[in-house]
């Protein structure tokens, strides 16, 4: 909660959410899904259901070509 307070998150909804781990199950389920889809981690991106190579993400020309396909 200290980190949240450092960025201005001090409202009771935030504090109670942290204290009760309100979104823990959701976060863990999302992490499991991400690991299933891309066990190599970030950066990861998909375009029309196809994984894009990290090299494409950092090459403007390659990224533009991928968008045109």
Number of C-alpha atoms within 10 A of each C-alpha: 13 10 9 13 12 9 8 9 14 15 10 9 10 14 16 13 13 14 10 9 10 12 11 12 10 10 11 11 12 12 12 13 12 15 12 10 13 14 11 10 9 9 12 15 14 10 10 7 7 8 12 16 14 13 11 15 16 11 11 11 10 13 16 12 11 13 9 6 6
